[in-house]
Amino acid sequence: MTATFPCTSDCEATQICERCRRRKAPRGRSVAPEMAGGLCDTDCPGYREEPRPGHLWPGELARLHAHGISPMDSTEDVAEETVTS
Ligand SMILES: [Zn+2]
């Protein structure tokens, strides 16, 4: 595993869905059931429209750097503890 980080802060950009006015979940990430109703996800027709969300949870990039892991290797445990504030 190489420690390269192609991701930037843009990758954790939070966007608001134009249709449902909810925050869009990061692309390709699973949303914890308890927050599924509070985020716009792939069930919403607006999810795939502009503005496009990033693929990281807010704050995740810093944590990934801190642990020296690639975003592609991190999954559920990182995803579940964020986006409650
Ligand atoms: Zn939506």
PDB file of the backbone (N, CA, C, O) and the ligand in Angstrom, with CONECT records:
HET     ZN  A 101       1
ATOM      1  N   MET A   1       0.842  -1.195   0.000  1.00  0.00           N
ATOM      2  CA  MET A   1       0.000   0.000   0.000  1.00  0.00           C
ATOM      3  C   MET A   1       0.877   1.244   0.000  1.00  0.00           C
ATOM      4  O   MET A   1       1.755   1.396   0.849  1.00  0.00           O
ATOM      5  N   THR A   2       0.642   2.100  -0.922  1.00  0.00           N
ATOM      6  CA  THR A   2       1.410   3.335  -0.980  1.00  0.00           C
ATOM      7  C   THR A   2       0.678   4.442  -0.256  1.00  0.00           C
ATOM      8  O   THR A   2      -0.551   4.506  -0.261  1.00  0.00           O
ATOM      9  N   ALA A   3       1.444   5.301   0.360  1.00  0.00           N
ATOM     10  CA  ALA A   3       0.841   6.373   1.152  1.00  0.00           C
ATOM     11  C   ALA A   3       0.691   7.636   0.325  1.00  0.00           C
ATOM     12  O   ALA A   3       1.231   8.688   0.667  1.00  0.00           O
ATOM     13  N   THR A   4      -0.023   7.523  -0.728  1.00  0.00           N
ATOM     14  CA  THR A   4      -0.278   8.713  -1.532  1.00  0.00           C
ATOM     15  C   THR A   4      -1.712   9.154  -1.323  1.00  0.00           C
ATOM     16  O   THR A   4      -2.616   8.331  -1.178  1.00  0.00           O
ATOM     17  N   PHE A   5      -1.907  10.453  -1.310  1.00  0.00           N
ATOM     18  CA  PHE A   5      -3.236  10.980  -1.066  1.00  0.00           C
ATOM     19  C   PHE A   5      -3.663  11.883  -2.210  1.00  0.00           C
ATOM     20  O   PHE A   5      -3.353  13.075  -2.230  1.00  0.00           O
ATOM     21  N   PRO A   6      -4.354  11.317  -3.130  1.00  0.00           N
ATOM     22  CA  PRO A   6      -4.852  12.146  -4.224  1.00  0.00           C
ATOM     23  C   PRO A   6      -5.992  13.053  -3.770  1.00  0.00           C
ATOM     24  O   PRO A   6      -6.380  13.984  -4.476  1.00  0.00           O
ATOM     25  N   CYS A   7      -6.508  12.774  -2.612  1.00  0.00           N
ATOM     26  CA  CYS A   7      -7.667  13.524  -2.141  1.00  0.00           C
ATOM     27  C   CYS A   7      -7.263  14.879  -1.567  1.00  0.00           C
ATOM     28  O   CYS A   7      -6.186  15.036  -0.992  1.00  0.00           O
ATOM     29  N   THR A   8      -8.130  15.821  -1.734  1.00  0.00           N
ATOM     30  CA  THR A   8      -7.942  17.147  -1.161  1.00  0.00           C
ATOM     31  C   THR A   8      -9.182  17.488  -0.351  1.00  0.00           C
ATOM     32  O   THR A   8     -10.098  16.674  -0.230  1.00  0.00           O
ATOM     33  N   SER A   9      -9.208  18.673   0.194  1.00  0.00           N
ATOM     34  CA  SER A   9     -10.381  19.081   0.959  1.00  0.00           C
ATOM     35  C   SER A   9     -11.633  19.106   0.083  1.00  0.00           C
ATOM     36  O   SER A   9     -12.751  19.015   0.590  1.00  0.00           O
ATOM     37  N   ASP A  10     -11.446  19.227  -1.210  1.00  0.00           N
ATOM     38  CA  ASP A  10     -12.607  19.180  -2.104  1.00  0.00           C
ATOM     39  C   ASP A  10     -13.311  17.834  -2.031  1.00  0.00           C
ATOM     40  O   ASP A  10     -14.513  17.737  -2.276  1.00  0.00           O
ATOM     41  N   CYS A  11     -12.565  16.811  -1.696  1.00  0.00           N
ATOM     42  CA  CYS A  11     -13.136  15.463  -1.649  1.00  0.00           C
ATOM     43  C   CYS A  11     -14.108  15.288  -0.492  1.00  0.00           C
ATOM     44  O   CYS A  11     -14.906  14.350  -0.478  1.00  0.00           O
ATOM     45  N   GLU A  12     -14.040  16.190   0.474  1.00  0.00           N
ATOM     46  CA  GLU A  12     -14.998  16.102   1.577  1.00  0.00           C
ATOM     47  C   GLU A  12     -15.956  17.289   1.569  1.00  0.00           C
ATOM     48  O   GLU A  12     -16.562  17.629   2.585  1.00  0.00           O
ATOM     49  N   ALA A  13     -16.073  17.892   0.433  1.00  0.00           N
ATOM     50  CA  ALA A  13     -17.011  19.006   0.301  1.00  0.00           C
ATOM     51  C   ALA A  13     -18.427  18.515   0.559  1.00  0.00           C
ATOM     52  O   ALA A  13     -18.836  17.450   0.097  1.00  0.00           O
ATOM     53  N   THR A  14     -19.153  19.318   1.303  1.00  0.00           N
ATOM     54  CA  THR A  14     -20.543  18.986   1.585  1.00  0.00           C
ATOM     55  C   THR A  14     -21.450  19.819   0.693  1.00  0.00           C
ATOM     56  O   THR A  14     -21.318  21.041   0.625  1.00  0.00           O
ATOM     57  N   GLN A  15     -22.345  19.168   0.030  1.00  0.00           N
ATOM     58  CA  GLN A  15     -23.252  19.875  -0.861  1.00  0.00           C
ATOM     59  C   GLN A  15     -24.687  19.657  -0.404  1.00  0.00           C
ATOM     60  O   GLN A  15     -25.026  18.633   0.189  1.00  0.00           O
ATOM     61  N   ILE A  16     -25.505  20.636  -0.694  1.00  0.00           N
ATOM     62  CA  ILE A  16     -26.922  20.530  -0.369  1.00  0.00           C
ATOM     63  C   ILE A  16     -27.685  20.167  -1.627  1.00  0.00           C
ATOM     64  O   ILE A  16     -27.488  20.764  -2.686  1.00  0.00           O
ATOM     65  N   CYS A  17     -28.540  19.200  -1.502  1.00  0.00           N
ATOM     66  CA  CYS A  17     -29.337  18.769  -2.645  1.00  0.00           C
ATOM     67  C   CYS A  17     -30.335  19.854  -3.038  1.00  0.00           C
ATOM     68  O   CYS A  17     -31.019  20.431  -2.193  1.00  0.00           O
ATOM     69  N   GLU A  18     -30.398  20.110  -4.318  1.00  0.00           N
ATOM     70  CA  GLU A  18     -31.309  21.139  -4.823  1.00  0.00           C
ATOM     71  C   GLU A  18     -32.766  20.701  -4.712  1.00  0.00           C
ATOM     72  O   GLU A  18     -33.671  21.535  -4.700  1.00  0.00           O
ATOM     73  N   ARG A  19     -32.983  19.436  -4.633  1.00  0.00           N
ATOM     74  CA  ARG A  19     -34.359  18.931  -4.635  1.00  0.00           C
ATOM     75  C   ARG A  19     -34.923  18.744  -3.238  1.00  0.00           C
ATOM     76  O   ARG A  19     -36.035  19.183  -2.945  1.00  0.00           O
ATOM     77  N   CYS A  20     -34.155  18.092  -2.379  1.00  0.00           N
ATOM     78  CA  CYS A  20     -34.717  17.777  -1.064  1.00  0.00           C
ATOM     79  C   CYS A  20     -34.149  18.664   0.040  1.00  0.00           C
ATOM     80  O   CYS A  20     -34.617  18.620   1.178  1.00  0.00           O
ATOM     81  N   ARG A  21     -33.150  19.461  -0.294  1.00  0.00           N
ATOM     82  CA  ARG A  21     -32.565  20.402   0.664  1.00  0.00           C
ATOM     83  C   ARG A  21     -31.837  19.724   1.808  1.00  0.00           C
ATOM     84  O   ARG A  21     -31.534  20.351   2.823  1.00  0.00           O
ATOM     85  N   ARG A  22     -31.562  18.459   1.642  1.00  0.00           N
ATOM     86  CA  ARG A  22     -30.762  17.778   2.650  1.00  0.00           C
ATOM     87  C   ARG A  22     -29.298  17.793   2.212  1.00  0.00           C
ATOM     88  O   ARG A  22     -28.977  18.039   1.049  1.00  0.00           O
ATOM     89  N   ARG A  23     -28.441  17.527   3.160  1.00  0.00           N
ATOM     90  CA  ARG A  23     -27.031  17.393   2.846  1.00  0.00           C
ATOM     91  C   ARG A  23     -26.824  16.098   2.070  1.00  0.00           C
ATOM     92  O   ARG A  23     -27.436  15.075   2.380  1.00  0.00           O
ATOM     93  N   LYS A  24     -25.974  16.145   1.080  1.00  0.00           N
ATOM     94  CA  LYS A  24     -25.709  14.939   0.306  1.00  0.00           C
ATOM     95  C   LYS A  24     -24.681  14.070   1.005  1.00  0.00           C
ATOM     96  O   LYS A  24     -23.668  14.554   1.510  1.00  0.00           O
ATOM     97  N   ALA A  25     -24.962  12.792   1.022  1.00  0.00           N
ATOM     98  CA  ALA A  25     -24.003  11.838   1.570  1.00  0.00           C
ATOM     99  C   ALA A  25     -22.807  11.741   0.624  1.00  0.00           C
ATOM    100  O   ALA A  25     -22.952  11.953  -0.579  1.00  0.00           O
ATOM    101  N   PRO A  26     -21.634  11.424   1.154  1.00  0.00           N
ATOM    102  CA  PRO A  26     -20.473  11.259   0.273  1.00  0.00           C
ATOM    103  C   PRO A  26     -20.729  10.173  -0.774  1.00  0.00           C
ATOM    104  O   PRO A  26     -21.413   9.185  -0.509  1.00  0.00           O
ATOM    105  N   ARG A  27     -20.184  10.370  -1.930  1.00  0.00           N
ATOM    106  CA  ARG A  27     -20.379   9.416  -3.008  1.00  0.00           C
ATOM    107  C   ARG A  27     -19.765   8.069  -2.663  1.00  0.00           C
ATOM    108  O   ARG A  27     -18.642   7.983  -2.166  1.00  0.00           O
ATOM    109  N   GLY A  28     -20.517   7.041  -2.933  1.00  0.00           N
ATOM    110  CA  GLY A  28     -19.984   5.689  -2.808  1.00  0.00           C
ATOM    111  C   GLY A  28     -19.817   5.211  -1.382  1.00  0.00           C
ATOM    112  O   GLY A  28     -19.235   4.152  -1.146  1.00  0.00           O
ATOM    113  N   ARG A  29     -20.317   5.975  -0.430  1.00  0.00           N
ATOM    114  CA  ARG A  29     -20.156   5.598   0.966  1.00  0.00           C
ATOM    115  C   ARG A  29     -21.485   5.123   1.524  1.00  0.00           C
ATOM    116  O   ARG A  29     -22.547   5.607   1.133  1.00  0.00           O
ATOM    117  N   SER A  30     -21.413   4.189   2.423  1.00  0.00           N
ATOM    118  CA  SER A  30     -22.632   3.749   3.074  1.00  0.00           C
ATOM    119  C   SER A  30     -22.999   4.734   4.172  1.00  0.00           C
ATOM    120  O   SER A  30     -22.135   5.296   4.844  1.00  0.00           O
ATOM    121  N   VAL A  31     -24.283   4.926   4.334  1.00  0.00           N
ATOM    122  CA  VAL A  31     -24.775   5.844   5.355  1.00  0.00           C
ATOM    123  C   VAL A  31     -25.346   5.020   6.496  1.00  0.00           C
ATOM    124  O   VAL A  31     -26.135   4.102   6.275  1.00  0.00           O
ATOM    125  N   ALA A  32     -24.950   5.346   7.696  1.00  0.00           N
ATOM    126  CA  ALA A  32     -25.462   4.623   8.857  1.00  0.00           C
ATOM    127  C   ALA A  32     -26.978   4.765   8.909  1.00  0.00           C
ATOM    128  O   ALA A  32     -27.511   5.839   8.632  1.00  0.00           O
ATOM    129  N   PRO A  33     -27.671   3.693   9.260  1.00  0.00           N
ATOM    130  CA  PRO A  33     -29.137   3.714   9.246  1.00  0.00           C
ATOM    131  C   PRO A  33     -29.730   4.856  10.048  1.00  0.00           C
ATOM    132  O   PRO A  33     -30.741   5.431   9.645  1.00  0.00           O
ATOM    133  N   GLU A  34     -29.125   5.196  11.170  1.00  0.00           N
ATOM    134  CA  GLU A  34     -29.702   6.239  12.009  1.00  0.00           C
ATOM    135  C   GLU A  34     -29.602   7.623  11.381  1.00  0.00           C
ATOM    136  O   GLU A  34     -30.307   8.543  11.796  1.00  0.00           O
ATOM    137  N   MET A  35     -28.743   7.778  10.398  1.00  0.00           N
ATOM    138  CA  MET A  35     -28.685   9.073   9.739  1.00  0.00           C
ATOM    139  C   MET A  35     -29.173   9.039   8.302  1.00  0.00           C
ATOM    140  O   MET A  35     -29.115  10.046   7.596  1.00  0.00           O
ATOM    141  N   ALA A  36     -29.641   7.914   7.881  1.00  0.00           N
ATOM    142  CA  ALA A  36     -30.052   7.779   6.489  1.00  0.00           C
ATOM    143  C   ALA A  36     -31.165   8.755   6.132  1.00  0.00           C
ATOM    144  O   ALA A  36     -31.195   9.281   5.020  1.00  0.00           O
ATOM    145  N   GLY A  37     -32.080   9.003   7.068  1.00  0.00           N
ATOM    146  CA  GLY A  37     -33.184   9.901   6.769  1.00  0.00           C
ATOM    147  C   GLY A  37     -32.796  11.362   6.750  1.00  0.00           C
ATOM    148  O   GLY A  37     -33.550  12.200   6.257  1.00  0.00           O
ATOM    149  N   GLY A  38     -31.633  11.673   7.280  1.00  0.00           N
ATOM    150  CA  GLY A  38     -31.218  13.061   7.362  1.00  0.00           C
ATOM    151  C   GLY A  38     -30.288  13.501   6.253  1.00  0.00           C
ATOM    152  O   GLY A  38     -29.916  14.671   6.165  1.00  0.00           O
ATOM    153  N   LEU A  39     -29.918  12.565   5.414  1.00  0.00           N
ATOM    154  CA  LEU A  39     -29.013  12.881   4.320  1.00  0.00           C
ATOM    155  C   LEU A  39     -29.657  12.531   2.998  1.00  0.00           C
ATOM    156  O   LEU A  39     -30.448  11.593   2.893  1.00  0.00           O
ATOM    157  N   CYS A  40     -29.298  13.307   1.994  1.00  0.00           N
ATOM    158  CA  CYS A  40     -29.709  12.963   0.640  1.00  0.00           C
ATOM    159  C   CYS A  40     -28.794  11.845   0.155  1.00  0.00           C
ATOM    160  O   CYS A  40     -27.570  11.953   0.234  1.00  0.00           O
ATOM    161  N   ASP A  41     -29.382  10.796  -0.336  1.00  0.00           N
ATOM    162  CA  ASP A  41     -28.550   9.708  -0.855  1.00  0.00           C
ATOM    163  C   ASP A  41     -29.055   9.276  -2.223  1.00  0.00           C
ATOM    164  O   ASP A  41     -29.839   9.978  -2.863  1.00  0.00           O
ATOM    165  N   THR A  42     -28.607   8.145  -2.647  1.00  0.00           N
ATOM    166  CA  THR A  42     -28.881   7.730  -4.030  1.00  0.00           C
ATOM    167  C   THR A  42     -30.357   7.471  -4.300  1.00  0.00           C
ATOM    168  O   THR A  42     -30.758   7.303  -5.452  1.00  0.00           O
ATOM    169  N   ASP A  43     -31.172   7.436  -3.240  1.00  0.00           N
ATOM    170  CA  ASP A  43     -32.609   7.277  -3.451  1.00  0.00           C
ATOM    171  C   ASP A  43     -33.245   8.555  -3.987  1.00  0.00           C
ATOM    172  O   ASP A  43     -34.335   8.520  -4.558  1.00  0.00           O
ATOM    173  N   CYS A  44     -32.571   9.665  -3.803  1.00  0.00           N
ATOM    174  CA  CYS A  44     -33.117  10.944  -4.241  1.00  0.00           C
ATOM    175  C   CYS A  44     -32.671  11.228  -5.672  1.00  0.00           C
ATOM    176  O   CYS A  44     -31.496  11.066  -6.000  1.00  0.00           O
ATOM    177  N   PRO A  45     -33.600  11.649  -6.520  1.00  0.00           N
ATOM    178  CA  PRO A  45     -33.227  11.946  -7.909  1.00  0.00           C
ATOM    179  C   PRO A  45     -32.251  13.115  -8.012  1.00  0.00           C
ATOM    180  O   PRO A  45     -31.559  13.259  -9.020  1.00  0.00           O
ATOM    181  N   GLY A  46     -32.194  13.941  -6.986  1.00  0.00           N
ATOM    182  CA  GLY A  46     -31.283  15.074  -7.031  1.00  0.00           C
ATOM    183  C   GLY A  46     -29.861  14.714  -6.659  1.00  0.00           C
ATOM    184  O   GLY A  46     -28.944  15.513  -6.845  1.00  0.00           O
ATOM    185  N   TYR A  47     -29.678  13.534  -6.141  1.00  0.00           N
ATOM    186  CA  TYR A  47     -28.357  13.171  -5.642  1.00  0.00           C
ATOM    187  C   TYR A  47     -27.279  13.197  -6.717  1.00  0.00           C
ATOM    188  O   TYR A  47     -26.151  13.625  -6.473  1.00  0.00           O
ATOM    189  N   ARG A  48     -27.635  12.742  -7.890  1.00  0.00           N
ATOM    190  CA  ARG A  48     -26.643  12.669  -8.963  1.00  0.00           C
ATOM    191  C   ARG A  48     -26.536  13.960  -9.759  1.00  0.00           C
ATOM    192  O   ARG A  48     -25.741  14.053 -10.694  1.00  0.00           O
ATOM    193  N   GLU A  49     -27.320  14.937  -9.397  1.00  0.00           N
ATOM    194  CA  GLU A  49     -27.259  16.204 -10.101  1.00  0.00           C
ATOM    195  C   GLU A  49     -26.293  17.148  -9.400  1.00  0.00           C
ATOM    196  O   GLU A  49     -25.844  16.882  -8.285  1.00  0.00           O
ATOM    197  N   GLU A  50     -25.984  18.240 -10.058  1.00  0.00           N
ATOM    198  CA  GLU A  50     -25.139  19.265  -9.446  1.00  0.00           C
ATOM    199  C   GLU A  50     -25.871  19.905  -8.275  1.00  0.00           C
ATOM    200  O   GLU A  50     -27.097  20.008  -8.315  1.00  0.00           O
ATOM    201  N   PRO A  51     -25.169  20.339  -7.238  1.00  0.00           N
ATOM    202  CA  PRO A  51     -23.726  20.180  -7.058  1.00  0.00           C
ATOM    203  C   PRO A  51     -23.373  18.778  -6.583  1.00  0.00           C
ATOM    204  O   PRO A  51     -24.077  18.182  -5.768  1.00  0.00           O
ATOM    205  N   ARG A  52     -22.290  18.277  -7.101  1.00  0.00           N
ATOM    206  CA  ARG A  52     -21.875  16.926  -6.755  1.00  0.00           C
ATOM    207  C   ARG A  52     -21.159  16.901  -5.408  1.00  0.00           C
ATOM    208  O   ARG A  52     -20.291  17.736  -5.153  1.00  0.00           O
ATOM    209  N   PRO A  53     -21.507  15.970  -4.564  1.00  0.00           N
ATOM    210  CA  PRO A  53     -20.832  15.878  -3.269  1.00  0.00           C
ATOM    211  C   PRO A  53     -19.450  15.268  -3.409  1.00  0.00           C
ATOM    212  O   PRO A  53     -19.138  14.643  -4.423  1.00  0.00           O
ATOM    213  N   GLY A  54     -18.627  15.451  -2.393  1.00  0.00           N
ATOM    214  CA  GLY A  54     -17.341  14.777  -2.354  1.00  0.00           C
ATOM    215  C   GLY A  54     -17.535  13.320  -2.003  1.00  0.00           C
ATOM    216  O   GLY A  54     -18.664  12.852  -1.859  1.00  0.00           O
ATOM    217  N   HIS A  55     -16.436  12.602  -1.865  1.00  0.00           N
ATOM    218  CA  HIS A  55     -16.558  11.176  -1.551  1.00  0.00           C
ATOM    219  C   HIS A  55     -16.050  10.847  -0.161  1.00  0.00           C
ATOM    220  O   HIS A  55     -15.955   9.676   0.207  1.00  0.00           O
ATOM    221  N   LEU A  56     -15.721  11.881   0.619  1.00  0.00           N
ATOM    222  CA  LEU A  56     -15.277  11.664   1.988  1.00  0.00           C
ATOM    223  C   LEU A  56     -16.218  12.377   2.948  1.00  0.00           C
ATOM    224  O   LEU A  56     -16.827  13.390   2.604  1.00  0.00           O
ATOM    225  N   TRP A  57     -16.328  11.836   4.152  1.00  0.00           N
ATOM    226  CA  TRP A  57     -17.085  12.522   5.183  1.00  0.00           C
ATOM    227  C   TRP A  57     -16.294  13.725   5.663  1.00  0.00           C
ATOM    228  O   TRP A  57     -15.064  13.691   5.673  1.00  0.00           O
ATOM    229  N   PRO A  58     -16.975  14.778   6.058  1.00  0.00           N
ATOM    230  CA  PRO A  58     -16.255  15.951   6.573  1.00  0.00           C
ATOM    231  C   PRO A  58     -15.335  15.551   7.728  1.00  0.00           C
ATOM    232  O   PRO A  58     -15.751  14.847   8.648  1.00  0.00           O
ATOM    233  N   GLY A  59     -14.099  16.001   7.671  1.00  0.00           N
ATOM    234  CA  GLY A  59     -13.133  15.673   8.706  1.00  0.00           C
ATOM    235  C   GLY A  59     -12.394  14.373   8.470  1.00  0.00           C
ATOM    236  O   GLY A  59     -11.423  14.056   9.157  1.00  0.00           O
ATOM    237  N   GLU A  60     -12.866  13.633   7.500  1.00  0.00           N
ATOM    238  CA  GLU A  60     -12.260  12.325   7.268  1.00  0.00           C
ATOM    239  C   GLU A  60     -10.851  12.447   6.695  1.00  0.00           C
ATOM    240  O   GLU A  60      -9.973  11.644   7.010  1.00  0.00           O
ATOM    241  N   LEU A  61     -10.648  13.430   5.873  1.00  0.00           N
ATOM    242  CA  LEU A  61      -9.344  13.573   5.228  1.00  0.00           C
ATOM    243  C   LEU A  61      -8.231  13.725   6.261  1.00  0.00           C
ATOM    244  O   LEU A  61      -7.184  13.085   6.157  1.00  0.00           O
ATOM    245  N   ALA A  62      -8.465  14.570   7.248  1.00  0.00           N
ATOM    246  CA  ALA A  62      -7.462  14.788   8.286  1.00  0.00           C
ATOM    247  C   ALA A  62      -7.197  13.503   9.050  1.00  0.00           C
ATOM    248  O   ALA A  62      -6.059  13.204   9.413  1.00  0.00           O
ATOM    249  N   ARG A  63      -8.259  12.748   9.289  1.00  0.00           N
ATOM    250  CA  ARG A  63      -8.107  11.505  10.033  1.00  0.00           C
ATOM    251  C   ARG A  63      -7.346  10.472   9.202  1.00  0.00           C
ATOM    252  O   ARG A  63      -6.538   9.708   9.729  1.00  0.00           O
ATOM    253  N   LEU A  64      -7.609  10.462   7.932  1.00  0.00           N
ATOM    254  CA  LEU A  64      -6.910   9.527   7.067  1.00  0.00           C
ATOM    255  C   LEU A  64      -5.420   9.826   7.041  1.00  0.00           C
ATOM    256  O   LEU A  64      -4.586   8.922   7.092  1.00  0.00           O
ATOM    257  N   HIS A  65      -5.104  11.101   6.961  1.00  0.00           N
ATOM    258  CA  HIS A  65      -3.700  11.492   6.984  1.00  0.00           C
ATOM    259  C   HIS A  65      -3.065  11.095   8.309  1.00  0.00           C
ATOM    260  O   HIS A  65      -1.937  10.604   8.346  1.00  0.00           O
ATOM    261  N   ALA A  66      -3.782  11.306   9.371  1.00  0.00           N
ATOM    262  CA  ALA A  66      -3.251  11.023  10.703  1.00  0.00           C
ATOM    263  C   ALA A  66      -2.928   9.546  10.866  1.00  0.00           C
ATOM    264  O   ALA A  66      -1.980   9.173  11.556  1.00  0.00           O
ATOM    265  N   HIS A  67      -3.727   8.720  10.222  1.00  0.00           N
ATOM    266  CA  HIS A  67      -3.516   7.286  10.357  1.00  0.00           C
ATOM    267  C   HIS A  67      -2.690   6.703   9.223  1.00  0.00           C
ATOM    268  O   HIS A  67      -2.358   5.518   9.227  1.00  0.00           O
ATOM    269  N   GLY A  68      -2.369   7.535   8.269  1.00  0.00           N
ATOM    270  CA  GLY A  68      -1.542   7.078   7.176  1.00  0.00           C
ATOM    271  C   GLY A  68      -2.198   6.017   6.322  1.00  0.00           C
ATOM    272  O   GLY A  68      -1.530   5.124   5.800  1.00  0.00           O
ATOM    273  N   ILE A  69      -3.501   6.116   6.181  1.00  0.00           N
ATOM    274  CA  ILE A  69      -4.208   5.141   5.374  1.00  0.00           C
ATOM    275  C   ILE A  69      -4.851   5.823   4.173  1.00  0.00           C
ATOM    276  O   ILE A  69      -5.154   7.016   4.189  1.00  0.00           O
ATOM    277  N   SER A  70      -5.039   5.047   3.169  1.00  0.00           N
ATOM    278  CA  SER A  70      -5.645   5.581   1.968  1.00  0.00           C
ATOM    279  C   SER A  70      -7.155   5.602   2.108  1.00  0.00           C
ATOM    280  O   SER A  70      -7.723   4.690   2.709  1.00  0.00           O
ATOM    281  N   PRO A  71      -7.816   6.607   1.575  1.00  0.00           N
ATOM    282  CA  PRO A  71      -9.282   6.652   1.629  1.00  0.00           C
ATOM    283  C   PRO A  71      -9.918   5.404   1.050  1.00  0.00           C
ATOM    284  O   PRO A  71     -10.988   4.987   1.492  1.00  0.00           O
ATOM    285  N   MET A  72      -9.281   4.819   0.085  1.00  0.00           N
ATOM    286  CA  MET A  72      -9.858   3.649  -0.551  1.00  0.00           C
ATOM    287  C   MET A  72      -9.859   2.427   0.367  1.00  0.00           C
ATOM    288  O   MET A  72     -10.602   1.472   0.143  1.00  0.00           O
ATOM    289  N   ASP A  73      -9.027   2.469   1.393  1.00  0.00           N
ATOM    290  CA  ASP A  73      -8.946   1.326   2.299  1.00  0.00           C
ATOM    291  C   ASP A  73      -9.841   1.474   3.516  1.00  0.00           C
ATOM    292  O   ASP A  73     -10.050   0.518   4.264  1.00  0.00           O
ATOM    293  N   SER A  74     -10.357   2.647   3.708  1.00  0.00           N
ATOM    294  CA  SER A  74     -11.180   2.875   4.885  1.00  0.00           C
ATOM    295  C   SER A  74     -12.650   2.724   4.516  1.00  0.00           C
ATOM    296  O   SER A  74     -13.084   3.128   3.437  1.00  0.00           O
ATOM    297  N   THR A  75     -13.382   2.149   5.412  1.00  0.00           N
ATOM    298  CA  THR A  75     -14.791   1.963   5.089  1.00  0.00           C
ATOM    299  C   THR A  75     -15.686   2.284   6.259  1.00  0.00           C
ATOM    300  O   THR A  75     -15.745   3.431   6.702  1.00  0.00           O
ATOM    301  N   GLU A  76     -16.358   1.321   6.749  1.00  0.00           N
ATOM    302  CA  GLU A  76     -17.453   1.541   7.686  1.00  0.00           C
ATOM    303  C   GLU A  76     -17.066   2.263   8.966  1.00  0.00           C
ATOM    304  O   GLU A  76     -17.759   3.192   9.382  1.00  0.00           O
ATOM    305  N   ASP A  77     -15.989   1.860   9.586  1.00  0.00           N
ATOM    306  CA  ASP A  77     -15.692   2.416  10.904  1.00  0.00           C
ATOM    307  C   ASP A  77     -15.445   3.916  10.853  1.00  0.00           C
ATOM    308  O   ASP A  77     -15.718   4.635  11.815  1.00  0.00           O
ATOM    309  N   VAL A  78     -14.934   4.372   9.739  1.00  0.00           N
ATOM    310  CA  VAL A  78     -14.718   5.803   9.605  1.00  0.00           C
ATOM    311  C   VAL A  78     -16.034   6.513   9.314  1.00  0.00           C
ATOM    312  O   VAL A  78     -16.278   7.628   9.774  1.00  0.00           O
ATOM    313  N   ALA A  79     -16.854   5.852   8.556  1.00  0.00           N
ATOM    314  CA  ALA A  79     -18.073   6.498   8.092  1.00  0.00           C
ATOM    315  C   ALA A  79     -19.098   6.723   9.201  1.00  0.00           C
ATOM    316  O   ALA A  79     -19.865   7.684   9.156  1.00  0.00           O
ATOM    317  N   GLU A  80     -19.108   5.855  10.172  1.00  0.00           N
ATOM    318  CA  GLU A  80     -20.213   5.880  11.126  1.00  0.00           C
ATOM    319  C   GLU A  80     -20.101   6.915  12.220  1.00  0.00           C
ATOM    320  O   GLU A  80     -21.102   7.280  12.836  1.00  0.00           O
ATOM    321  N   GLU A  81     -18.906   7.389  12.468  1.00  0.00           N
ATOM    322  CA  GLU A  81     -18.751   8.252  13.631  1.00  0.00           C
ATOM    323  C   GLU A  81     -18.850   9.739  13.305  1.00  0.00           C
ATOM    324  O   GLU A  81     -18.647  10.581  14.181  1.00  0.00           O
ATOM    325  N   THR A  82     -19.153  10.060  12.082  1.00  0.00           N
ATOM    326  CA  THR A  82     -19.148  11.461  11.693  1.00  0.00           C
ATOM    327  C   THR A  82     -20.554  11.953  11.339  1.00  0.00           C
ATOM    328  O   THR A  82     -21.530  11.205  11.402  1.00  0.00           O
ATOM    329  N   VAL A  83     -20.621  13.203  10.974  1.00  0.00           N
ATOM    330  CA  VAL A  83     -21.827  13.816  10.444  1.00  0.00           C
ATOM    331  C   VAL A  83     -22.997  13.756  11.433  1.00  0.00           C
ATOM    332  O   VAL A  83     -24.125  13.418  11.074  1.00  0.00           O
ATOM    333  N   THR A  84     -22.699  14.083  12.646  1.00  0.00           N
ATOM    334  CA  THR A  84     -23.790  14.222  13.594  1.00  0.00           C
ATOM    335  C   THR A  84     -23.896  15.659  14.066  1.00  0.00           C
ATOM    336  O   THR A  84     -24.893  16.052  14.671  1.00  0.00           O
ATOM    337  N   SER A  85     -22.863  16.439  13.786  1.00  0.00           N
ATOM    338  CA  SER A  85     -22.890  17.824  14.246  1.00  0.00           C
ATOM    339  C   SER A  85     -23.567  18.718  13.217  1.00  0.00           C
ATOM    340  O   SER A  85     -23.685  19.924  13.429  1.00  0.00           O
TER     341      SER A  85
HETATM  342 ZN    ZN A 101     -31.857  15.002  -2.461  1.00  0.00          ZN2+
END
